[in-house]
C-alpha cells in the first residue's frame, strides 16, 4: 500500500517538475551576426587556411628515388641556410691522419 502512495505522489509531482525545468530558447540580440553572416565568415576563414596551405606546398623539389629505393625530397629553399653551408663543407677539425 505504501508503494502505491509513493508512486501516486511521484506521478502527481512529475508534470509540475517538468514545467519548472523547461527553459525558453534565448532570442538573439539585434547586435548578433545573422546566420548567413556567420556562414560567410566561416567560409572566408576556411578558404584563407587553404590558401596558406597551397602557398607553402611548393617548398620541395620533385621527389627523387635512389637506386636503393630511398625517396629524397629536397627543399627548394632551406629553412636554415647556414646549416646547408655547414653540411656542404665537411669539417676537418679533430681528424688525425
N, C-alpha and C positions, 0 to 999 in steps of 0.2 A: 504494500500500500504506500509505503514511504517513497519507493522508486517512482510510482505513478505521479505522486505530488511533485517530486523534483523535476521529472520530465515535463510535466504540465507547466511548472514555473519557468523552466528554460524556454519552452516554446512560446510562452506569453511575453517574455522579455526579448526574445530574438529579434522581432521586427523593430522594436524601439532602439536596440543597439545598432542594428544595421542602418537605420536612418541617421544616427549620430555619426557613423563612420564615413558616410558618403561625402566626398569632397567635391566642390564645384571646380570646374576647369577654369583657371585664370584666363581672363581675356588679355590679349597682347596690348601693350601700351601703344599709343599713337606714334611714339618715337622709335619703336622697334622696327627693324627692317622687315619688309614683306618677304614671303616665301620665294617669289621669283628673284628678288634681290640677293637673298642668301644663296640660292642655287647658282646665280651668275657669279657671285664672289667665289664660291667653292670651285666652279669650273675654271675660273681665272687662275686660282692657286694651283690646281692640278696641271693646267697647261703650262704654267710657269715652271713647275717642277720638271715636267717632261722636257721643256726647252733647255733647262740647265743640264739635264742628263745627256741630251743629244750633243750639247756643246762640249761636254767632257769626253765623249766617246772617241773622237779621232785622236786619242793620245798615244796610240800604239801603231806600229808598222804592221803590215800584213804578217800573219804567223809564218814562221819558217820551221820546217821539220828536218831534223838532223838524220844522218844515216842510222843512228841508234834508235830513232823513233821519238826523240825528245822534241817537244814543241817549244819554240822560243818566241816570246812576244817582247819585242824591243820597244821601249818608249821612244816616241818621236822627240819629245822634249823631256830630258831627265828632271826628276824632282829636285835633285841636289847636284848641280853641275860640278861642284868641287869634288864630289865623290867619284864622278865619272873620270875626271882628270887623274885622280889618285889611282884608280883601277887600271888605267891605260899605261901608266909608267910604274913598273914594279920597283919597289924599294930595295936597295942593296945593303941597307943597314943591318948589322948583325950577322951577315953572311961571311963565313970564313971559307976560303978556297984553298 
